[in-house]
């Protein structure tokens, strides 16, 4: 049975009885669909609002205290980063957690940023590093393990 159909096409619908009659008539089905059509947009709006507060994937969360590090979590596997693109704010500490779900050693290294930024994690392990980017711009991220960058294990860090 389709979710929405004209009342004259609705025959009956079997529902759990819990001691009541076993069938709903067309008027009750129509009323139930009307209630659902009023509730569903509110539910969707609430979900959209909640997901908008979290920020896009790969973007550092900023809901903490002033001066608290921006949190970034990156998953590394053969041969990719997820997310591949990360956005953070300049002059604010960033804490990167690298989760290595691959079967070999991986690292997350930012090239051409002030100072060396590298987080390395063994297979099946996680590692954390912290840095404070001072210059806005776009920076290349690579895995420096032999052959990994050439295999496509690259990403991008945007500092705003």
Number of C-alpha atoms within 10 A of each C-alpha: 7 5 5 12 11 8 13 8 8 17 12 14 13 10 11 9 9 7 6 8 10 12 15 15 13 17 13 14 18 17 11 11 15 12 11 11 12 10 11 11 11 11 11 11 11 12 11 11 11 11 11 10 11 13 13 12 15 18 20 21 18 17 12 10 8 8 10 13 19 22 19 21 19 18 18 28 18 16 16 20 25 16 16 18 19 22 18 23 19 16 15 16 18 21 18 22 20 26 25 24 18 18 12 14 18 31 23 26 19 22 17 12 18 12 11 11 18 20 20 22 21 17 16 14 14 18 14 15 14 17 18 19 21 15 13 14 12 17 17 15 24 24 27 18 15 9 11 17 16 13 12 14 23 21 21 18 20 17 17 14
